[in-house]
Amino acid sequence: MEARLDSGVIQLLVVPAVIIPACGLLVLSTSARLNAIIARVRVMHGERLSAYVEPATNGHAGQVRAMRLEGIDDQTTRMLCRARLMRITLLMLFCAVICLVISSLLLGVSIFFDGVDAVAVIIFVGGLLCVLVAMVSSIIEISRALEAVGFEHDRVTKLCDTCEHGDNNG
């Protein structure tokens, strides 16, 4: 068993060690996004309960409340879908870190055993694929976030228009 430690092996060891902190930053920002989505869903659940408790004084108020509940339901569904995408992103980032750590360990072992470096490279590529899937999932979530904001804007505008027309007719 002859130890071989050359600059190539050291370079191979450094690559996963550089990518792991980058994945850590992605995990941090993704966790913050997921927490914000979860907090928003909880707020919408509170809004939904409040809307049920509010008395409908006339037909117009009942119509506004029904529109509000419909909007809350739709937004909640959209937010839960986004939360699932963030969960996929986080799971893939964690899998990437695991693959990169195992790859680093195997590269270290390859100093003593021939052939282990090929396995390390395969696992490293698997880790990079996990990062790729995480980024695609994150891109989809970001685009859906913009759709949700547009939907909310349209819904609030329609709700305000309904209120204004109801006030003018009342």
C-alpha positions in Angstrom: 0.0 0.0 0.0 1.8 3.0 -1.3 0.5 6.5 -0.6 0.5 8.8 -3.6 -0.1 12.5 -2.9 0.4 14.7 -5.8 -1.0 18.1 -6.8 -3.7 16.4 -8.9 -5.1 14.6 -5.8 -5.0 17.8 -3.8 -6.9 19.7 -6.6 -9.5 16.9 -6.7 -10.0 17.2 -2.9 -10.4 21.0 -3.1 -13.3 21.0 -5.7 -16.0 19.4 -3.5 -14.7 21.4 -0.5 -15.4 24.6 -2.5 -18.9 23.5 -3.7 -20.1 22.4 -0.2 -20.1 25.9 1.3 -21.9 27.2 -1.9 -24.6 24.5 -1.3 -24.7 25.6 2.3 -25.6 29.2 1.2 -28.2 27.9 -1.1 -29.7 25.8 1.7 -29.8 28.9 3.9 -31.6 31.1 1.4 -34.0 28.3 0.4 -34.8 27.6 4.0 -35.6 31.3 4.4 -37.9 31.2 1.4 -39.7 28.1 2.6 -40.2 29.7 6.1 -41.7 32.8 4.4 -44.1 30.6 2.4 -45.1 28.7 5.5 -45.7 31.9 7.4 -47.8 33.3 4.6 -49.9 30.1 4.5 -50.6 30.4 8.2 -51.6 34.1 7.7 -54.0 33.1 5.0 -55.5 30.4 7.2 -56.1 33.2 9.8 -57.6 35.4 7.1 -59.9 32.5 6.0 -61.1 32.0 9.6 -61.7 35.7 10.1 -63.7 35.8 6.9 -66.0 33.1 8.1 -66.6 34.9 11.4 -67.4 38.3 9.8 -71.2 38.8 9.6 -72.6 39.4 6.2 -74.8 42.4 6.7 -76.2 42.4 3.2 -76.0 40.5 -0.1 -73.1 42.7 -1.3 -71.0 41.9 1.8 -71.7 38.2 1.3 -70.5 38.5 -2.3 -67.3 40.2 -1.3 -66.7 37.6 1.5 -67.3 34.8 -1.0 -64.8 36.4 -3.4 -62.3 36.9 -0.6 -62.6 33.2 0.5 -62.2 32.0 -3.1 -59.0 34.1 -3.5 -57.6 32.8 -0.2 -58.3 29.2 -1.1 -56.6 29.7 -4.5 -53.6 31.4 -3.0 -53.2 28.8 -0.3 -53.2 26.1 -3.0 -50.5 28.0 -4.9 -48.4 28.6 -1.8 -48.5 24.9 -0.8 -47.3 24.0 -4.3 -44.5 26.4 -4.0 -43.6 25.0 -0.6 -43.4 21.5 -2.1 -41.0 22.9 -4.7 -38.8 24.5 -2.0 -38.9 21.1 -0.2 -37.6 19.4 -3.3 -34.9 22.1 -3.6 -33.8 21.6 0.0 -33.7 17.8 -0.3 -31.7 17.9 -3.5 -29.2 20.4 -1.9 -28.8 18.1 1.2 -28.3 15.1 -1.1 -25.7 17.1 -3.1 -23.8 17.9 0.1 -23.9 14.3 1.2 -22.6 13.2 -2.3 -19.8 15.9 -2.2 -18.7 14.9 1.3 -18.6 11.2 0.4 -16.7 12.1 -2.8 -14.2 14.1 -0.8 -13.7 11.2 1.6 -13.3 8.7 -1.2 -10.8 11.0 -2.9 -8.8 11.0 0.3 -9.0 7.2 0.4 -7.8 7.1 -3.2 -4.4 8.2 -2.0 -4.0 4.7 -0.6 -6.2 2.6 -2.9 -6.2 2.6 -6.7 -9.6 2.7 -8.4 -11.4 4.5 -5.6 -11.1 7.8 -7.4 -13.4 6.6 -10.2 -16.1 5.9 -7.7 -15.5 9.3 -6.1 -15.9 11.0 -9.5 -19.2 9.2 -10.2 -20.5 10.3 -6.8 -19.3 13.8 -7.4 -21.2 14.0 -10.7 -24.2 12.7 -8.8 -23.9 15.6 -6.4 -23.7 18.1 -9.2 -26.8 16.6 -10.7 -28.5 17.1 -7.4 -27.5 20.7 -7.4 -28.9 21.0 -11.0 -32.2 19.5 -10.0 -32.4 21.9 -7.0 -31.7 24.9 -9.2 -34.4 23.9 -11.7 -36.9 23.4 -8.8 -36.0 26.8 -7.4 -36.4 28.5 -10.8 -39.9 27.0 -11.2 -40.8 28.2 -7.7 -39.6 31.7 -8.4 -41.7 31.9 -11.6 -44.7 30.6 -9.7 -44.1 33.3 -7.0 -44.4 36.0 -9.7 -47.6 34.3 -11.0 -49.0 34.3 -7.5 -48.3 38.0 -7.0 -50.0 38.8 -10.3 -53.0 36.7 -9.3 -53.2 38.4 -6.0 -53.1 41.8 -7.6 -55.9 41.0 -10.0 -58.0 39.5 -7.2 -57.6 42.5 -5.0 -58.3 44.9 -7.8 -61.5 42.9 -8.7 -62.5 42.9 -5.0 -62.0 46.6 -4.7 -64.0 47.3 -7.8 -66.8 45.1 -6.5 -66.7 47.1 -3.2 -66.8 50.4 -5.0 -69.7 49.4 -7.2 -71.5 48.0 -4.2 -71.0 51.2 -2.3 -72.3 53.3 -5.2 -75.4 51.1 -5.6 -76.1 51.0 -1.9 
